[in-house]
Amino acid sequence: MRGRVSIVRGAGLKCYRAACSFFLVASAVLAASPAMAQTPTPDPARRYPLPTYDENWQFLSDPSRHSDPWDIVKYVKVARGIFVSFGGEARETYERFGNQDFGLSVPSPNGYLLQRYLLHADIHLGSHLRLWTELNSSFENGRVGGPQLVVDVDKLDLHQGFVELGLIQRARVNVSVRTGRQEIAVGSGRLYALREGPNVPMSFDGVRAIAQTGAWRLDSWAARPVTTTPGIFDDSSHRQFSVWGAYITWTGLEHASVDAYYLGWDLQNASFDKGVANELRHTVGARLWRNGVWAYDFEGMYQFGSFGAGNIRAWRGVAEASRGFVGRWNPRVKIDFDVASGDRNRSSPNLGTFNSFFQSGEYSGRAQLLGPSNSIRLEPTLTLAPRRNVSVSTGWGFYWRESEQDGLYGIPGNLIVPSNGVPGHYEGSRPIVEVAWTLNAHFSVHLNYIFVFNGRFEEQSVHATTTESYISPWITYRF
């Protein structure tokens, strides 16, 4: 008993130090922000997009456009036609759960601190050849039981490292090929999104071709996901996991855009509520979307293939609509309706569970409690802008199982709550509040809070707690 108390005290002390570190950094940011916030951002080309390899700092070749202290490293001329751009990110995140994982995980009553540091170099060797490298270093402090595998810790590794060759560069036609380790994000993020929520980002080893002409853009790739191991320069391609795809976007409509795509997936020993088997899955989908005062996003997906000796037949449909209003705090009202199929018959070798691939964590908030597989989500949201650089978003999501014969899955598709023969579709509801404050071009401060009301299904299947909670403030500095 005495040893157990010592462990708890030690974890509490670590977490206390972690929390102190977080708030010291946050205080330094806030103290420095008033002066920094007054720094103008006069140039529309000056931006820090995600993914970071979309940055373009060639405009700084004109010295008259220099206006930021970091400009000295954002464009470093080496020789005629050759320049290097350096950049990076530091992110400090504090997280605290109440009854994490339906009360089944070891609690961390004082929360824990996550730290992520990225540093990249973008080398342009003439107009046709580009080298991109990015290092990642991620740490965790204070979590009782130690860091979560894959998403919490990666001491130091090559996150991205690719060569990009511009094959065609004309006024209306641009074709390039990237070979090496890279992030892949396309479309709405419902199937391929950046892993921004977790502490350790995700990348792929493979080849990607990008072609753009007029209103058309085509992305195609063949790759293997990179496995995350916590050591130093020890990440590698997943030997039993391959992905490929083609994604087309057309922006030629006056008020809308259209996407169409095919995605392939081949994973050995894939796990679902039905069991474990090799999974070969094909996805075809289409999307119609528009941004503006009136905005909408409609997307439909169908999946087929094989799971062991059985066939895969799965689907997903999404409808989002929002309306912005001119007035105090510029309110925007949004409604989301998202349905993804679940398995219908445990005794059949066929599989009906939708696979959301590399889904964005925004599906269930930063806590990433559940993913869309075998799920129905209805969520109204209200977003306000009290100031030009501050946004406050609040919503309440309601969730059901699409099929009673299937369980509940996480964002990466892992089974969280098995069906266990428990009836009932209703899964629960989650009010959520998000606050984002952009102090200047480099600093941003965020806060995410979620409260969870679990349904009877979780209580009866795994003896889950009736409620959960999550709070996370984090700060990000990018240059």
C-alpha positions in Angstrom: 0.0 0.0 0.0 2.8 2.3 0.9 4.4 1.7 -2.5 1.2 2.5 -4.3 0.9 5.8 -2.3 4.4 6.7 -3.4 3.6 6.0 -7.0 0.5 8.2 -6.8 2.4 11.0 -5.1 5.2 10.8 -7.6 2.7 11.0 -10.5 1.0 14.0 -8.8 4.3 15.8 -8.3 5.3 15.2 -12.0 1.9 16.5 -13.1 2.1 19.5 -10.8 5.5 20.4 -12.4 4.0 19.8 -15.8 1.1 22.0 -15.1 3.4 24.7 -13.7 5.5 24.5 -16.8 2.4 24.9 -19.0 1.2 27.9 -17.2 4.6 29.5 -17.0 4.9 29.2 -20.8 1.3 30.5 -21.2 2.1 33.5 -18.9 5.2 34.3 -20.9 3.1 34.2 -24.1 0.4 36.4 -22.7 2.9 38.9 -21.3 4.6 39.2 -24.6 1.5 39.3 -26.7 0.4 42.9 -26.3 3.5 44.2 -28.0 3.6 41.4 -30.5 -0.1 41.7 -31.3 0.5 45.2 -32.6 2.9 43.9 -35.3 1.1 44.4 -38.6 0.6 41.7 -41.1 0.5 43.7 -44.3 1.2 41.0 -46.8 -1.6 38.5 -47.7 1.2 36.1 -48.8 2.4 35.9 -45.2 0.7 32.9 -43.8 1.4 29.7 -41.9 -0.9 27.0 -43.5 -1.4 23.4 -42.7 0.1 21.2 -44.0 3.3 23.2 -43.6 4.7 22.2 -46.9 2.2 24.5 -48.5 4.2 27.5 -47.2 5.5 29.8 -49.9 8.0 32.5 -48.9 9.5 33.4 -52.3 7.9 36.9 -52.0 10.5 37.7 -49.4 13.1 37.9 -52.2 11.9 41.5 -52.4 13.5 43.2 -49.3 10.9 45.8 -49.2 8.3 43.2 -48.1 10.3 42.2 -45.0 8.3 43.2 -41.9 8.7 40.3 -39.4 11.8 39.4 -37.3 11.5 35.8 -38.6 11.9 36.9 -42.2 15.6 36.5 -41.9 15.2 32.7 -41.8 12.1 32.4 -43.9 14.0 33.3 -47.1 17.8 32.6 -47.1 19.3 33.1 -50.6 22.1 30.7 -51.2 22.8 31.4 -54.9 20.8 32.5 -58.0 17.6 30.5 -58.0 18.5 28.6 -54.8 17.1 29.5 -51.4 16.2 27.9 -48.1 13.3 28.5 -45.8 13.3 27.5 -42.2 10.3 27.2 -39.9 8.9 25.4 -36.9 6.3 25.0 -34.2 6.2 24.6 -30.5 3.0 23.4 -28.9 2.2 23.0 -25.2 -1.0 21.2 -24.2 -2.5 20.4 -20.9 -5.2 17.7 -20.7 -7.4 16.4 -17.9 -10.0 13.7 -18.2 -12.7 12.7 -15.8 -13.6 9.0 -16.2 -11.4 8.6 -19.3 -12.4 5.8 -21.7 -15.8 5.4 -20.0 -14.0 5.0 -16.6 -12.0 2.0 -17.8 -8.6 3.7 -17.9 -6.3 4.5 -15.0 -7.2 8.0 -14.0 -4.8 10.9 -14.0 -6.6 13.2 -11.5 -4.1 16.1 -11.9 -4.0 15.8 -15.7 -0.8 15.7 -17.8 1.3 17.9 -20.1 2.0 17.2 -23.8 4.8 18.9 -25.7 5.4 18.9 -29.4 8.2 20.6 -31.3 8.6 20.6 -35.1 11.4 22.1 -37.2 11.6 22.1 -41.0 13.8 23.2 -43.8 12.4 23.9 -47.3 15.2 23.9 -49.9 14.5 25.1 -53.4 17.2 24.1 -56.0 16.0 26.1 -59.0 12.3 26.2 -60.0 11.9 22.5 -60.6 13.5 20.8 -57.6 12.6 21.0 -54.0 13.8 19.2 -50.8 11.6 19.3 -47.7 12.7 17.9 -44.3 10.9 18.2 -41.0 11.9 16.8 -37.5 9.4 16.0 -34.8 10.1 15.7 -31.0 7.1 15.0 -28.8 7.0 14.4 -25.0 4.5 13.6 -22.2 4.7 14.4 -18.5 2.4 13.4 -15.7 0.1 10.8 -17.2 -0.5 8.1 -14.6 0.5 4.7 -16.1 2.8 6.4 -18.6 2.3 7.8 -22.2 -0.2 6.3 -24.6 1.4 4.4 -27.4 1.7 5.9 -30.9 0.1 9.3 -30.1 2.0 10.7 -27.0 5.7 10.3 -27.3 8.3 10.3 -30.2 11.6 11.6 -28.8 13.1 12.6 -32.1 12.3 11.4 -35.6 12.1 12.4 -39.2 8.4 13.4 -39.6 8.7 14.4 -43.2 11.5 14.1 -45.8 10.6 14.2 -49.5 12.0 15.3 -52.8 9.5 17.2 -55.1 10.2 17.4 -58.8 8.2 19.8 -60.9 7.6 18.0 -64.2 5.5 20.7 -65.9 5.3 24.3 -64.9 3.3 26.4 -67.2 0.8 29.3 -66.8 -2.2 27.0 -66.7 -0.7 23.6 -66.1 1.4 22.4 -63.1 2.4 18.8 -62.5 4.8 17.7 -59.7 5.8 14.4 -58.1 6.8 14.0 -54.4 8.8 10.9 -53.2 9.6 10.2 -49.6 8.0 10.7 -46.2 5.1 13.2 -46.2 1.8 14.1 -44.7 -1.3 13.5 -46.8 -4.6 15.4 -46.3 -7.3 15.8 -49.0 -10.9 16.9 -49.1 -13.0 17.4 -46.0 -10.7 15.4 -43.7 -13.3 12.7 -43.3 -11.0 10.1 -44.7 -7.5 11.7 -45.0 -6.7 14.4 -42.5 -3.6 15.7 -40.6 -3.3 14.1 -37.2 -3.2 17.5 -35.4 -5.1 16.7 -32.2 -2.8 14.0 -30.8 0.7 15.0 -29.7 2.5 13.0 -32.4 1.6 13.8 -36.0 1.3 11.2 -38.7 3.0 10.7 -42.0 3.4 8.3 -44.9 6.3 6.8 -46.9 5.4 6.8 -50.6 5.0 8.6 -53.9 2.4 11.4 -54.6 1.6 13.1 -57.9 -0.2 16.5 -58.0 -1.6 18.0 -61.2 -3.4 21.3 -61.5 -4.9 23.0 -64.5 -7.5 25.8 -64.4 -10.3 24.7 -62.1 -9.1 21.1 -61.9 -6.8 19.5 -59.4 -5.8 15.8 -59.2 -4.0 14.2 -56.3 -2.8 10.5 -56.5 -0.6 8.5 -54.2 0.7 5.1 -53.2 2.1 4.8 -49.7 2.6 3.0 -46.4 1.7 4.7 -43.1 4.7 5.4 -40.8 4.7 3.5 -37.5 5.4 5.6 -34.4 7.9 4.3 -32.0 9.1 6.4 -29.0 12.8 6.3 -29.6 15.2 8.4 -31.7 15.1 8.0 -35.5 13.4 4.6 -35.2 10.1 5.2 -37.1 9.6 3.1 -40.3 7.1 2.1 -42.9 4.3 -0.2 -41.7 5.2 -3.5 -43.4 1.6 -4.9 -43.4 -0.3 -1.8 -44.3 -0.6 -0.1 -47.7 -2.8 2.7 -49.0 -3.4 4.3 -52.4 -5.8 6.7 -54.0 -6.8 9.4 -56.5 -8.7 12.6 -55.5 -10.1 15.1 -58.0 -11.5 18.6 -57.2 -13.3 20.8 -59.6 -13.9 24.5 -58.6 -15.5 25.5 -61.9 -19.0 26.0 -60.5 -20.0 29.6 -59.7 -20.9 29.0 -56.1 -19.8 25.5 -55.3 -17.0 22.9 -55.8 -17.2 19.2 -56.5 -14.9 16.4 -55.4 -14.7 12.8 -56.6 -12.3 10.1 -55.4 -11.2 6.5 -55.1 -9.2 5.2 -52.1 -7.6 1.8 -51.5 -6.6 0.2 -48.2 -4.8 -3.1 -47.5 -4.2 -4.0 -43.9 -3.3 -7.4 -42.5 -4.8 -8.5 -39.2 -7.4 -5.7 -39.1 -9.7 -5.8 -36.0 -13.4 -5.2 -35.7 -16.1 -6.2 -33.3 -16.7 -9.2 -35.6 -13.1 -10.4 -35.3 -9.6 -10.2 -36.8 -8.8 -10.8 -40.5 -7.0 -9.3 -43.5 -8.8 -6.3 -44.9 -8.8 -5.2 -48.5 -11.1 -2.2 -48.9 -12.0 0.1 -51.7 -13.8 3.4 -51.3 -15.5 5.5 -53.9 -17.1 8.9 -53.0 -18.2 12.3 -54.1 -18.6 15.6 -52.4 -20.5 18.9 -53.1 -19.5 21.9 -51.0 -19.6 25.6 -50.7 -18.1 28.2 -48.4 -19.6 31.7 -47.7 -22.5 33.3 -45.8 -24.5 30.3 -46.8 -22.3 27.2 -46.6 -22.9 23.5 -47.1 -21.0 20.2 -47.4 -22.7 17.0 -48.7 -20.6 13.9 -49.0 -21.4 10.2 -49.8 -19.1 7.2 -49.6 -19.4 3.5 -50.5 -16.9 0.8 -49.6 -16.4 -2.7 -50.9 -13.8 -5.4 -50.8 -12.9 -8.4 -48.6 -12.5 -9.1 -44.9 -11.0 -12.6 -44.5 -13.3 -15.0 -46.4 -16.2 -12.5 -46.4 -17.1 -9.4 -48.4 -17.2 -5.7 -47.3 -20.3 -3.6 -48.0 -20.3 -0.3 -46.1 -21.4 3.3 -46.6 -21.4 6.8 -45.1 -23.4 9.9 -45.8 -22.8 13.4 -44.4 -24.9 16.6 -44.7 -23.7 19.9 -43.2 -25.2 23.3 -43.6 -24.4 26.7 -41.9 -25.5 30.3 -42.1 -23.5 33.4 -41.1 -25.2 36.6 -40.0 -23.9 40.2 -40.0 -24.2 41.7 -36.6 -22.8 41.8 -33.2 -20.2 39.0 -32.8 -21.0 37.7 -36.3 -22.9 34.6 -35.3 -22.8 31.5 -37.5 -25.3 28.6 -37.0 -24.4 25.2 -38.2 -26.1 21.7 -38.2 -24.2 18.4 -38.9 -25.8 15.1 -39.7 -23.4 12.2 -40.2 -24.3 8.5 -40.6 -21.9 5.6 -41.1 -22.9 1.9 -41.4 -22.2 -0.8 -38.9 -22.1 -4.6 -39.1 -25.5 -6.3 -39.4 -24.8 -10.0 -38.6 -22.1 -11.3 -36.4 -22.6 -14.9 -37.6 -22.0 -13.9 -41.3 -18.4 -13.7 -42.7 -19.4 -10.4 -44.5 -18.5 -7.1 -42.8 -20.7 -4.0 -42.9 -18.6 -1.7 -40.6 -17.6 1.5 -42.3 -13.8 2.3 -42.1 -13.1 6.0 -41.7 -9.4 5.6 -42.6 -7.5 8.7 -41.3 -10.5 10.7 -40.1 -10.1 14.1 -38.6 -10.5 14.2 -34.8 -13.0 17.0 -35.2 -15.7 14.3 -35.4 -16.0 14.1 -31.7 -14.0 17.1 -30.5 -10.3 17.3 -29.5 -10.8 14.6 -26.9 -11.4 12.2 -29.8 -13.7 10.1 -27.8 -15.3 8.1 -30.7 -15.0 7.8 -34.4 -17.8 7.7 -37.1 -17.8 3.9 -37.7 -21.2 2.5 -36.9 -22.4 5.9 -35.7 -25.1 8.4 -36.3 -24.3 12.0 -35.2 -26.6 15.0 -35.1 -24.9 18.2 -33.8 -26.1 21.8 -33.9 -23.3 24.4 -33.4 -23.2 28.2 -32.7 -20.0 30.1 -33.4 -19.4 33.7 -32.2 -16.6 36.2 -32.8 -16.5 38.6 -29.9 -13.4 40.1 -31.4 -11.7 39.9 -34.8 -9.1 37.4 -33.6 -11.3 35.5 -31.1 -13.9 32.8 -31.8 -16.1 30.9 -29.4 -17.9 27.8 -30.6 -20.5 25.8 -28.7 -22.5 22.8 -29.7 -24.3 19.7 -28.4 -23.8 16.4 -30.3 -26.2 13.5 -30.0 -25.0 10.0 -31.0 -26.6 6.6 -31.8 -25.2 3.3 -33.0 -26.3 2.7 -36.6 -26.5 -1.1 -36.0 -27.2 -2.8 -32.7 -25.0 -5.8 -33.9 -21.8 -3.7 -33.9 -19.7 -1.9 -31.3 -18.3 1.6 -30.9 -15.0 2.6 -32.5 -12.3 5.2 -32.0 -11.0 7.8 -34.5 -8.3 5.4 -35.9 -10.9 2.6 -36.1 -10.0 0.7 -33.0 -12.8 -1.1 -31.2 -13.6 0.7 -27.9 -16.9 -0.7 -26.7 -17.9 -4.2 -28.1 -21.5 -4.9 -28.8 -21.7 -7.9 -26.4 -25.2 -8.6 -27.5 -26.5 -5.4 -25.7 -29.5 -3.9 -27.5 -30.2 -0.2 -27.9 -29.1 2.4 -30.5 -28.7 5.5 -28.3 -25.0 6.1 -27.4 -25.1 9.4 -25.5 -24.7 13.2 -26.0 -21.8 15.6 -25.6 -22.0 19.4 -25.1 -18.8 21.0 -26.2 -17.2 24.5 -26.0 -14.1 25.7 -28.0 -12.3 29.0 -27.7 -9.6 30.2 -30.1 -7.6 33.3 -29.7 -5.1 34.3 -32.4 -2.8 36.8 -30.7 -0.7 37.5 -33.8 0.6 35.6 -36.9 2.7 33.4 -34.6 0.9 32.9 -31.3 -2.5 31.2 -30.7 -4.2 30.2 -27.5 -7.0 27.6 -27.4 -9.4 26.0 -24.9 -11.5 22.9 -25.4 -14.1 21.5 -22.9 -16.4 18.5 -23.4 -18.9 16.9 -21.1 -20.2 13.4 -21.9 -23.5 11.8 -21.0 -23.1 8.1 -21.8 -26.0 5.9 -22.8 -27.2 2.7 -21.3 -25.5 0.7 -24.0 -22.0 1.6 -22.7 -23.1 1.1 -19.1 -24.4 -2.4 -19.8 -21.7 -3.5 -22.3 -18.6 -2.5 -20.3 -20.0 -1.2 -17.0 -19.0 2.3 -18.2 -19.5 5.4 -16.0 -22.6 7.5 -16.7 -20.5 10.6 -17.5 -17.1 11.7 -18.7 -15.4 15.1 -19.0 -12.4 16.6 -20.7 -10.6 20.0 -20.6 -7.6 21.1 -22.5 -6.0 24.5 -22.9 -3.0 24.7 -25.3 -0.8 27.3 -26.9 1.0 27.2 -30.2 3.9 29.2 -31.5 4.8 28.9 -35.2 7.4 30.7 -37.3 
